[in-house]
Every structure is written in structure tokens, then in C-alpha cells.
Amino acid sequence: MGLFRRNKFEKLQREDVINAIIELENRETDLENSIFSKNKQIEEMMEKGRAEKNRDVQLFLAKKINFLKEEKEADTKRAMYLLYNIRLMKKLKEAIDDNSFVNNVGNVNINVLLKDQKGLAVFLNKALSNKIKAEDVLTSADEIFNEVSNSYEENQDIYGVKNQDDELLSMFEIGGEFDDAIDNKTLEKEKIDNIE
């Protein structure tokens, strides 16, 4: 009979946990306000006690301060208990969120494929093998390109410098120097004309 008992946490709704957290946080805030209020009262009574000259009034204030300290201590312990409880409830909410997230993502069609670990390993090995073969083909083709282009010699009839080309090149160089000399003389003449 115990085998068929369902886990109570499976029925737990996220909204219920959030509502519980909100309720606990509200109680914790009330206790926190009470603690600070009592602390302020204690400080005010301490000042009154120091200023008071009457011994009976001082005794009354001392008893009231001690009573407030006891209440403040009890409130502080309750607040710490609530904080711890809130912390655990938030962890429970995170667990519910994680479980819901994993269930929703895990049921996506492609994610179901990932459950087949052996099939995944075979597929990845095959993909890697195909990648290596494809890279080898590209590398071989690249090597062939390099071999062919390295064995290539330029056709001297088309790209080489013949005697006629060499004579023209010399004339271009001399013409360039001649043109530079003419430009320099023109500049010098302009300078002289400007000075005069």
C-alpha cells in the first residue's frame, strides 16, 4: 500500500508556495517593525532614567525596560525563525521552478532525442568523421592548387621584357627625367619673375 502513495510535493502548486512566502514576509515585517519600535522605546526610557532623580520612578523605568527587552528578544527570535522559514520556502519555490523548467524543456521534441545517449554518440562520431573527410578533401584540393600554381612559369612572350620593350622603358625613364628637368627650370624662372 505504501508503494502506491503519492508524493505530497507533486501536488504542490507554485502559487501556494508564493502565497505562503508573502504571508511569512508580512509577519516578519510586522515583527521587524515591533523590534525597532521597542528598541526606540528602550532608548527613550534609558534617557529618562538617567535624567530622573526619583529612585522609585527609576525602578519603574528599569522594570519596564527589562520587560521591553524580553519582548524584543522574543520578537527577534520569532523574526529569525520566520526568516529561516522564508528562506526554505524560497528554496522550495526554486525547486518547483527548476522542476517545471526541466519538464517543459525536456519534453520539447528535439530534447527527447538527447535522451538516446548511444544514438547521440554514434551520430556525433559519424558527424566528426564526415567533417574530417570534408576537411581532407579541401586540404587536398588546396595542395593541388598550390602545386599547380607553383609549377606555373610566366610566358615570356606575353609578360617578359623584350629588347623593344626595354628600349621604350629607357625612353620613358629618360623622358621622365627630361620632364622633371623642364618642370624644375620653369619653377626657377617663375620664382625669379616673382622676385623682380
N, C-alpha and C positions, 0 to 999 in steps of 0.2 A: 504494500500500500504506500510505503514511503517512496518507492521508486517513481510513482506517478504524480507525486506532489509537485506543484509548480513553484518556481522561484518567485517570491513576493516582489522582488525588484523588477522582474519582467513587466509587471502590470503598472509600475510606477510611471507617472506622466511627468514630463519636464515642467509643465505649468504648475503642478502641485508642489514641486521642489522649489520653484521660483517664488511661489506664494509663501511657502514656509520661510524662505530666506528673507523675504520682505518683512514678514511678521516678526521674525527674530531681530532683524536690524532695527525695526521700530522700537521694540522693547529695549534693545541695547542703547539706542539713542536716548530714551527716557531715563534709563539708569545713569547714563553719562551726564545728562543734564542735572540729575539729582545729586550726583557726586560733586560736580563743580559748584552747585548751589550750597551744599553742606560745607564744602571747603571754604567758600566765601564767608558763610555764617561763622564758622570756627575762627577765621582770621579776624573778623569784626569783633567777636566776643573776647578774643585774646587781647585786642587793643583796649576794649572796655575794662577787662580785668586788670590790665596794667595801670590804667588811669584811675580805677575805683579805689577809694580809701576804706570803705566799709568791708570788714572781714566777712560778714555773712553774705553780702552781695557777691564778693569774690568767690566764696564757696559755692554759691548757687551757679555762677557762671562756669566754674570749674566742672561741676557735675553735668551741666548742660553740654559743655564742650566735650566731655568724655562720652556722653550719650550720643552726640552727633558723630563723634569719631567712630563709635561702634557701628552706627547706622551706615556711615560712609564706607567702613571696612566691609560690611555685609553687602552693600550695593556694589562695591568694587569686585568682590568675589563673584557675585551674580553676573556682572558685566563681563568678566573674564570667561566665565562659563558660557555665556551667550556667544562671545567672540569665537571661542573654540568650536561651539556648535555650528555657527555660521560658516566657519572655515571648512568643516566637514561637509556641510550641506552644499557648499560651492564645489567641493571636490566631487560630490555625488552628481551634481549638475554637469560638471565637466565630463564625468564618465558616461552619463546619458548622452551628452552631445557627441562624444567620441564614438560611442556605440552606434548612434544614429547615423553619423557621418560615414563610418566604415561600412555599415549595412547599405546605405544609399549608394555609395561609390562602388562597393563590392558587387552590387547587382547590375551595374552597367554591363552591357553585352560584351564589350571588349575586355573588361576586367575579369569576367568569368573565364576567358581564355587563359589568363595568367595563372589560374589555379592548376592547370595542366603543366606541372614543372618539367616532366620528362619531355613532353612535346615541345615546350618552350626551349629546352636545351638543344634538342635536335634542330629546331628552326634556327636558333642563333648560330649554331655550328655551320649549318648549311649557308646561312647568310654571310658568315665570315669567310667561308670557303669561296663563295661566289665573288665576294669583294676582292679577295686575294687574286683570284683568276683574272678578274677585270683589270686590276691594277697591273698584273703581269703583262696582259695584252697591251695596255697603254705604255708601259715601260719598254716593252719590246719594240713597239711602233716608234717610240721616241728615239731609241737606239738606232733603228734603221734610218730615220730621218737624219740623225747626226752623222751616221756613216756615209750616207749618200751625199749630204751637203759638204762634208769634209773632203770627200773624194773629188768634188767638183773643182775644175780649174776654169778660170775665166777665158773666154775665147779672145785671143789676142787680136784677131781681125776686127772684132767689134769694140772691145774695151781697151785694147792695148794702145800704146803711143807709137805711131809710125813716124818716119822721117818728116813727112809733110806736116803732120800734126805738131811735131817738135819745133819745126821752123815757125809755124804760126804762133805757138805758145811763146817762143822767144820774141817774136814781133809784138805780141800782146804785152810782155813784160817791159820791153824797150819803150813801147808806146805809152805804157802806164807811167814809166819814169819820165818820159818826154812831156806827157801831160802834166805831171806833178811839177816839173821844172817851169813850164809855161805858167801854171797857176801861181807858183811862188813869185815869178817875175812880175806878174800882174798885181799881186798884193803889195809888193815893194813899191811899184810905181804909184799905186793908189795912196799909199802912206806918204810918199814924197809929195804928191799933189795936195794932199790934205794939209801938210805942214806948211807948204808955200801959201 
